[in-house]
Amino acid sequence: MNIKFKDINTGIVQARAVIEITEGIFLNEITILKKGGEIIVELPQKSFRGKDGKMYYMNIITFANEDKENFFKLEIKTEYNKWRGQNPKILVYENK
């Protein structure tokens, strides 16, 4: 699995991942979050407002079972940790 990460410096979002599923086919907008000191992988969803006014969310990626989903997220998390080790976050502070 070929994964590329883009550094994001807003709130709890740490990075976004783009995964090349097969040659020339990419999956965008996988989000790497840091909540409570833990790294979480969030998969893309489609959101829409129904006729009843409620918001509905539909997963873009579906898995045969929960184990496959967890393994997929674990692979992304492992690759992110390797990437982050090679590309540490640089914080810039402005002196006012």
C-alpha positions in Angstrom: 0.0 0.0 0.0 1.5 3.3 -1.1 0.6 6.1 1.3 1.5 9.8 1.2 0.8 12.1 4.1 0.3 15.9 4.1 1.0 17.8 7.3 -2.0 19.7 8.7 -1.6 22.2 11.6 -5.1 22.9 12.7 -6.7 21.6 15.9 -6.7 17.9 16.5 -6.0 17.1 12.8 -2.4 15.9 12.5 -2.3 14.9 8.8 -4.2 13.8 5.8 -3.4 10.6 3.9 -3.7 9.7 0.2 -3.5 6.0 -0.5 -2.8 4.5 -3.9 -5.1 1.5 -3.9 -3.8 0.2 -7.2 -1.8 1.9 -10.0 -3.4 5.2 -10.8 -6.3 4.8 -8.4 -6.2 7.0 -5.2 -8.2 7.2 -2.1 -8.2 10.8 -0.6 -9.2 12.4 2.7 -8.1 9.9 5.2 -7.6 12.0 8.4 -5.1 11.4 11.1 -6.4 12.8 14.4 -4.8 13.1 17.9 -7.4 12.9 20.6 -6.4 12.6 24.2 -2.8 11.8 23.2 -3.9 8.9 21.0 -3.6 8.7 17.2 -6.9 7.9 15.5 -7.5 7.2 11.8 -10.7 8.6 10.4 -12.0 7.3 7.1 -13.9 9.5 4.7 -17.7 9.8 4.8 -20.4 11.3 2.7 -22.8 13.5 4.6 -26.2 14.8 3.4 -29.3 16.3 4.8 -32.4 14.1 4.5 -35.9 15.4 3.6 -36.7 15.2 7.4 -33.9 17.8 8.0 -31.6 15.3 9.8 -27.9 14.8 8.8 -27.0 11.4 7.6 -23.5 9.9 7.1 -22.5 7.2 4.7 -19.1 5.5 4.8 -17.2 5.8 1.5 -15.2 2.6 2.2 -16.9 -0.5 3.5 -15.3 -3.7 4.8 -16.3 -7.3 5.0 -15.9 -7.3 8.8 -14.6 -5.2 11.6 -11.3 -7.0 11.8 -10.5 -6.0 8.2 -11.3 -2.4 9.0 -9.2 -2.4 12.2 -6.2 -4.0 10.3 -6.6 -1.3 7.5 -6.5 1.5 10.1 -3.6 -0.1 11.9 -1.6 -0.2 8.7 -2.2 3.5 8.1 -1.4 4.4 11.7 1.9 2.4 11.6 2.9 4.2 8.3 1.9 7.5 9.8 4.1 6.9 12.9 7.1 6.0 10.6 6.4 9.1 8.5 6.1 11.4 11.6 9.4 10.0 13.0 11.1 11.1 9.8 9.2 14.4 9.5 8.8 15.8 13.0 6.3 18.6 13.4 7.9 22.0 13.6 6.1 24.6 15.7 6.6 28.2 15.0 5.8 30.8 17.7 5.5 34.5 17.1 7.0 36.8 19.7 4.5 39.7 20.2 
